[in-house]
Amino acid sequence: MTQLFDIVSRIAERSSQLRLAEQKVAQAILSDLPFAASASIQTLARQAGVSEASVTRFAKAIGCRDVRELKMRLAQAAAIGQRFLRTENSVAENQFPQIVDIVYADIHKSLEVNRSLLSQDNLLQAARALLQARMIYAFGMGGGSTMLSDEARYRLVRLGRPVATYHDAMLQKMVAATLDKDDVILALSTTGNVPELNASCAIAKEYGVRLVAITALGSPLAAMADVLLPLKSLETDFIFKPSSSRYAMMMALDVLMTELALLQKDHSQELLRRLKFTLDTHRGGGNREPLGD
């Protein structure tokens, strides 16, 4: 089995310890990773200004069996996207005082694009599934999806719905194996390509559990969903800010919870009144302060 390692980090770490000719190979590779991954040994040697033997020695010096393995690992590294490898920033340094405008514009665009994907029929189907569920299980893994599966729990508790959240892959599988057709899984995933999350949902589906998914259209998770609230992730070349996709997921979640609240309008109103009364008694506050903090 081939050992897994980050070829880009290894080249950067070891290049200063190599012979001068091999350092030139490292420099040529790091300056244009996609080119190096696709170039022949002759072309790469010519680009670096060294002999073909130096390219071969370089490959072995950084832990590859041969140049073929080197090129394979470079291709894998290049596949993550050149935006993570470029040394120049897509935003010039003198623009950073206006970083708030860049972040805000990306959030606004993400919300605008994803608004057009939300179907009223699907939202109503999803809300009814949550209303009728004996128990709701919110599954999320990763960054924003984990955070927003917890957010789903907070929203559902306020509306009196029985809910639990699970992020750990093993616990998700264990829980999925205990469910039945009266339960609902609310799965959140920006990509819909998380193998562990998808495996847990597949187990639950075997037992007749309904799956409501907030995830990428066309993804494996979307294909499993009984009700899909689709997402479109809009990633830019400016890699230093958090992904705006979680705002789209939060919007879908907020709209879903509002639909659910309106399906049980009288009950929701009474529960929200109790929450407001309890919080204002505890902390004080005006009529327009939020339910929470």
Number of C-alpha atoms within 10 A of each C-alpha: 3 6 6 7 10 11 18 17 10 12 22 13 11 13 19 12 10 17 14 13 18 24 21 20 29 24 14 19 20 19 13 14 21 19 17 24 21 14 14 15 20 13 14 21 22 14 15 20 14 17 16 17 14 21 25 20 18 25 22 15 18 17 15 20 12 15 17 15 15 21 21 14 19 22 18 14 19 20 11 10 12 14 15 14 15 14 10 8 13 13 13 8 8 7 10 11 8 9 12 9 12 14 15 12 13 19 18 13 14 23 23 12 15 21 16 9 14 17 13 13 10 17 23 17 19 25 22 16 23 26 21 13 19 15 18 25 25 25 28 26 21 14 13 21 24 19 16 22 26 19 16 25 19 15 19 20 13 16 21 14 18 15 21 18 21 18 18 15 18 13 12 23 20 13 15 23 17 11 20 17 14 14 22 27 28 25 28 29 29 25 20 22 15 16 12 15 24 21 16 22 26 19 19 26 22 13 15 14 21 25 26 27 27 27 27 23 19 12 16 16 28 26 14 17 21 16 22 24 25 24 29 19 19 16 13 13 13 15 12 11 11 12 19 22 23 22 18 26 27 20 16 23 21 15 16 23 21 17 19 24 22 13 15 13 14 10 14 18 14 12 16 16 13 13 15 19 13 13 17 15 10 9 7 11 12 7 8 7 12 10 14 8 5
